[in-house]
Amino acid sequence: MLFPLRRGHRELAAAGRKTYNSFAEQEVAMSDEEKGRVAKKIQEKLDETGEAVQEVLEAAKESVGQAEEAMEKAKEVLGEGYGKLKTTSAEAYAKAKEYLAEARAALEVARERAGQLYGRSRELAEEAYQKAKQEYEKLAAQLKKGYAKVKAKVEEIDVKEMRDDVVDYIRRNPGKSVLIALAVGFVVGYLVRKREP
């Protein structure tokens, strides 16, 4: 069972979702394969983070359990020593103090592990963001190159010359031109007509 996320972890998760959503909203035409690859990398990082969170939470639960046991022992010892002689009370007090020190140490370990979890989660989120950013920049560069190539090709085409070539072809081959126009009209009509469900 997972514990509910604390405030810092909720903020970290929200930042990860915001980064992912901002990346997803960009107007970059990605192929399905590229989208799948990026999504897979992000999912792997999320899985790693989830595993790290689970490990730290288990360790923290164990430390808290140890602290509770130590506090219970301290309560028992103090209860036993309450009605006894002063020397027995002093021994009970010393034992209780020892158990409380153990509890404090166990809680300190839990705090350190929680700090490690936060640090590791932040590292993983930053790493995932950097990878997503690199992929975005790479795809944007590819898109710019492709756009430049298409633009160059379009600029190379002389529309006036092509129009003159088409008109000459139609004048030289009027029969073929009419048949081609009929075939194109038939295909377009076939494609756009309504079909019964």
Long-range contacts (C-beta under 8 A, 24 or more apart in sequence): 2-53, 2-54, 2-57, 3-57, 8-118, 9-53, 9-118, 9-121, 12-118, 12-121, 12-122, 12-125, 15-125, 16-46, 16-125, 16-128, 16-129, 19-125, 19-128, 19-129, 19-132, 20-132, 23-132, 23-133, 23-136, 26-136, 28-136, 28-139, 28-140, 28-143, 29-143, 30-139, 34-135, 34-139, 38-132, 38-135, 41-128, 41-131, 41-132, 42-128, 42-132, 45-124, 45-125, 45-127, 45-128, 45-131, 46-128, 48-124, 49-120, 49-121, 49-124, 49-125, 52-117, 52-120, 52-121, 52-124, 53-117, 53-121, 56-113, 56-114, 56-116, 56-117, 56-120, 57-117, 59-109, 59-110, 59-113, 60-110, 60-113, 60-114, 63-106, 63-107, 63-109, 63-110, 63-113, 64-106, 64-107, 64-110, 66-102, 66-103, 66-106, 67-102, 67-103, 67-104, 67-106, 67-107, 67-110, 68-103, 70-99, 70-100, 70-102, 70-103, 70-106, 71-99, 71-100, 71-103, 73-99, 74-99, 74-100, 74-103
